[in-house]
Amino acid sequence: MMKRVYVCAPLGGNIEENLKKVKTYTAYALRCGTAPVVPHFYAECLDDNDPKDREIGLAAGMSLLWLCDEIWTFGDTVTDGMRAELKFCKNLNIRTRHITEKEIQNVLGGKTL
């Protein structure tokens, strides 16, 4: 069975740009032989600027952390939502790993989506 990896990266702010980045992070995780769990795609169905929708998306994402073997963080910024996910993982003893841009380039060969 593939390792389940939770993709932890910024979403808010420039949602369109951040979703593009998350596609690259997801491709990286897949090419690393993992089954990525990517709650960012809830933004395709929910309005991240609406506090109620944002709360639904955050709660759904947090509920998926129980199923994951690791959480991988991407990007240079740690948002409040990411901080909450990382704290939750620490309490569950879920391994945390930060993925650098260089690691992504090494695996994807300069390809971004």
N, C-alpha and C positions, 0 to 999 in steps of 0.2 A: 504494500500500500504506500502511496506517496505521502510525504510529509505535508501537513496542512500548515500553510504560512499565511498569517494575517498581514495584509499590506497596510501600513500605517504611514500616511502622508497628508500634507495640507490639502484641504478642499476649499474652504471659504476664501473670500476675496475674489480672485479671478477664477471663477469656477470652471469656465471653458478651458482655460490654459491648464489648470490643475488636473482636469479630467484627461487631457492629452498626455500629461506627464504620467498619470496613473496607468494609462494604457502601456506606456513604455515599461513601467515598473512591473506590471502584470506579465508582459512578454518576458522580462528578465526572470521573474520567478518561475514561469513555465519552463523556460530553457534551462533553468537550474534543476529541473526534475521535481518540482514541488507542485502541489495543488493550491494555488493562491486563493485566499478569501478576500474579496475586494468590495467592501461596503460602499465605496465611493460611487458605484454605479447606481445606488439608490437616488442620487441627485438627478438621474434621468427621469425619475418618477415623482420625486418630491421637490419642493421649492426650498433650497437651503437658506434662502433669505426670510422665509416664514418661520418664526420661532417654534410653532407647533410641529411643522414638517421636519425641521432640523432635529427636534427632540425625538421624533419617531425614528429618523435615520440613525441618530447616535445610539438610541436604545437597541435598535435592531443589530447594529454593528457590534455593540458590546455583548449581546447575547451570542454572537458567533465566536467570540474569543474562547468560550468554554471548549469549543471543538478543535481549537488550533494547537499545534505543537510548538510553534514559535511565532513571534511578532517581528517583522522586519520594518525598520523605519527608513524612510527615504527623504531626501531634501535637506536643506540647511536650516529650516524653521521647524520648531516644535510648537504647535498650536495648543490652545486649551483642550480641545477635543482629543488631540494626540496624547497630551499629558494624562488625561483621564484614562485613556486606553492603556498607556504604559504603567500607570499606578495599579490598575486592575490586574494586569499581567504579573506585576511584581508580587501582588498578594496571592496569585495563583501559582507562583513559581514557574511561569511560562518564560522560556528563554527569549531574550531580546537581542537583536542584532541590527546594527546600523549598516546600510548598504551605501557605499560611496559611488559617485559618478564614474570613477575609474573602473570599479567592478562591473558596473552596467556596460560600459564601453567594451570591456574585455569580453563579455559574454555576447553582446549584441553586435559587436564589430562596427560600432558607429551608427547602426540603424536605430532610428527612433520612429515611432508610429504617429 
